Amino acid sequence: MKRMILTFVTAGLIAGTTGITFADDIHQRKVNQQERIGNGVKNGTLSPKETVNLEKKEGALNHEIHHDRVQNGGNLTNKEKAQVNRQQNHLSRQIYKDKHDGK
Protein backbone atom coordinates (compact mmCIF):
# COMPACT_ATOMS: atom_id res chain seq x y z
CA MET A 1 0.00 0.00 0.00
CA LYS A 2 2.79 2.42 0.90
CA ARG A 3 4.57 1.55 -2.30
CA MET A 4 1.48 2.32 -4.40
CA ILE A 5 0.96 5.68 -2.67
CA LEU A 6 4.62 6.55 -3.15
CA THR A 7 4.32 5.66 -6.84
CA PHE A 8 1.29 7.93 -7.27
CA VAL A 9 2.98 10.80 -5.44
CA THR A 10 6.12 10.43 -7.56
CA ALA A 11 4.08 10.30 -10.77
CA GLY A 12 2.19 13.41 -9.70
CA LEU A 13 5.39 15.29 -8.99
CA ILE A 14 6.86 14.31 -12.33
CA ALA A 15 3.70 15.30 -14.20
CA GLY A 16 3.45 18.57 -12.27
CA THR A 17 7.01 19.64 -12.87
CA THR A 18 6.89 18.79 -16.58
CA GLY A 19 4.56 21.73 -17.28
CA ILE A 20 6.78 24.07 -15.30
CA THR A 21 9.85 22.85 -17.12
CA PHE A 22 8.23 23.46 -20.48
CA ALA A 23 7.16 26.96 -19.42
CA ASP A 24 10.76 27.60 -18.38
CA ASP A 25 11.94 26.26 -21.74
CA ILE A 26 9.65 28.67 -23.60
CA HIS A 27 10.91 31.58 -21.54
CA GLN A 28 14.57 30.55 -21.86
CA ARG A 29 14.28 30.20 -25.64
CA LYS A 30 12.68 33.64 -25.80
CA VAL A 31 15.59 35.09 -23.80
CA ASN A 32 18.17 33.27 -25.95
CA GLN A 33 16.60 34.46 -29.19
CA GLN A 34 16.46 38.05 -27.93
CA GLU A 35 20.17 37.80 -27.07
CA ARG A 36 20.93 36.46 -30.54
CA ILE A 37 19.05 39.35 -32.13
CA GLY A 38 20.85 41.81 -29.85
CA ASN A 39 24.23 40.32 -30.74
CA GLY A 40 23.38 40.56 -34.43
CA VAL A 41 22.56 44.25 -34.04
CA LYS A 42 25.71 44.90 -32.02
CA ASN A 43 28.10 43.17 -34.41
CA GLY A 44 26.36 44.43 -37.56
CA THR A 45 25.20 41.10 -38.99
CA LEU A 46 21.55 42.20 -38.78
CA SER A 47 20.36 45.19 -40.74
CA PRO A 48 17.81 47.56 -39.17
CA LYS A 49 15.11 46.19 -41.48
CA GLU A 50 15.91 42.58 -40.51
CA THR A 51 15.94 43.54 -36.84
CA VAL A 52 12.52 45.19 -37.03
CA ASN A 53 11.12 42.15 -38.85
CA LEU A 54 12.52 39.71 -36.28
CA GLU A 55 11.37 41.82 -33.33
CA LYS A 56 7.89 42.05 -34.84
CA LYS A 57 7.72 38.26 -35.22
CA GLU A 58 9.03 37.75 -31.68
CA GLY A 59 6.44 40.20 -30.34
CA ALA A 60 3.61 38.48 -32.19
CA LEU A 61 4.66 35.11 -30.79
CA ASN A 62 4.87 36.53 -27.25
CA HIS A 63 1.41 38.05 -27.66
CA GLU A 64 0.02 34.72 -28.89
CA ILE A 65 1.55 32.84 -25.94
CA HIS A 66 0.11 35.38 -23.50
CA HIS A 67 -3.32 35.21 -25.15
CA ASP A 68 -3.36 31.39 -25.06
CA ARG A 69 -2.35 31.36 -21.41
CA VAL A 70 -5.07 33.84 -20.46
CA GLN A 71 -7.67 31.68 -22.18
CA ASN A 72 -6.49 28.54 -20.37
CA GLY A 73 -6.06 29.85 -16.85
CA GLY A 74 -2.32 30.49 -17.13
CA ASN A 75 -1.39 27.24 -18.86
CA LEU A 76 -0.84 26.10 -22.41
CA THR A 77 -2.42 22.96 -23.80
CA ASN A 78 -0.14 20.30 -25.27
CA LYS A 79 -1.25 21.31 -28.75
CA GLU A 80 -0.39 24.95 -28.03
CA LYS A 81 3.00 23.95 -26.58
CA ALA A 82 3.81 22.04 -29.77
CA GLN A 83 2.72 25.01 -31.88
CA VAL A 84 4.85 27.43 -29.83
CA ASN A 85 7.83 25.09 -30.21
CA ARG A 86 7.38 25.00 -34.00
CA GLN A 87 7.08 28.79 -34.14
CA GLN A 88 10.19 29.25 -31.99
CA ASN A 89 12.07 26.83 -34.25
CA HIS A 90 10.98 28.82 -37.30
CA LEU A 91 12.02 32.10 -35.69
CA SER A 92 15.37 30.61 -34.69
CA ARG A 93 16.03 29.56 -38.29
CA GLN A 94 15.03 33.04 -39.48
CA ILE A 95 17.47 34.67 -37.04
CA TYR A 96 20.25 32.40 -38.28
CA LYS A 97 19.39 33.06 -41.91
CA ASP A 98 19.28 36.82 -41.45
CA LYS A 99 22.54 36.90 -39.49
CA HIS A 100 24.37 34.83 -42.11
CA ASP A 101 23.02 36.29 -45.35
CA GLY A 102 26.19 38.31 -46.01
CA LYS A 103 24.54 41.74 -46.06
Salt bridges, closest charged atoms under 4 A:
none
